[in-house]
Amino acid sequence: MMVSEASSNQVVCEKTMTGGDAVLAQMLVGNSYLTTPVRKLRFIIYKLNQNVKVTAQEWFQSQMAFGQVNKQELKSNNQRNDIQNFLFHLGAE
């Protein structure tokens, strides 16, 4: 994934989907006339007492012919666990 947006308290990463994942995503959010789906991951960073906390949100989106963006949030337990393991790999406690 590449960083597409960054501010003082959030980072958004994205990657264009390919292959079977892209086809499945297109079926879930619309039809074959959509743009190639993009997977996005937002990290929101905030301070709570003396600790720094991170909240993550993952989704994919695709744009329809007239500009409407269709989004599908990814929030299964497996997907949340993958994000948590990623953060642990980066050094989270």
N, C-alpha and C positions, 0 to 999 in steps of 0.2 A: 504494500500500500504506500501511497505518496501523501505527504501533508498537503492539503488543499486550502486550509484556513488555519490561522493561529491568532490568538489574542492572549491577553494576560491571564485568562482563566479557562481557556478552552482550546483544544486542538481537534481538527477534523481531518481524517485521512480518508482516501478513496482509492478504488481500483476498479477498472472496467472489467466486467465479468466476461468469461469466455466459455465456449463449449457447451456441454450439457447444463451447467449451472445457469448460463445466460438464457438458454431456451426455457428451462423450468421457471426462472424468474419472470420472463416475459409472459408465460402462461398464467402466472399467479397475479400479475398486476394489470393485465390487459390482453393485448393481441399481438400479432406479428408486425403491426405497423408502428410499434414503439421503437424508440432508439435503443441501442444496446444498453442493458441495465448496468448501473454503477453501484458497487457495494460501498457503503460509507460507515465510518466508525467515529463517533464523537466522544472525546474525553473531556469531562468538566472537572476542573481542579479547584478545590476550595479548602480553606483552613477551618478547622473545628478545634477550638481550644489550642493546644500546642501541637496538634497533628495536622498533617496534610492528607486530605481524602480525595479520591478520584471516583467519579461516577462515569460509566460508559454506556453508550447507546449505539446500537448497530441496526442498520436498515439497508435495503437496496431500493433504488428508484430508477424510473425510466420516464422519458418524456413522450407524450402523444403528439400527433400530427399538428394540432393547433396550439401547442405549447403547454398544455396541462401536464403537471408532474404527478405521476402515480408513485406512491411510496408503500413499502411493506416492511414493517418493523420486524426484526429478527430477535425474538426474546424467549426461545426455548431454553430449557435448563442446560442442554449441551452447549449452546452458543454462549450463554452467560458463563459457564465453567471455562470455556476456551478463552474468553476475555480475561477472566480472573487469573487463569494460569499464565497468560501472556504478561499480565501485570506483575505476577510473582517472579517470572523470568527476568523482568526488568529490575527487580530489587524490592518490590513491595513487601511489606510485612503483614 
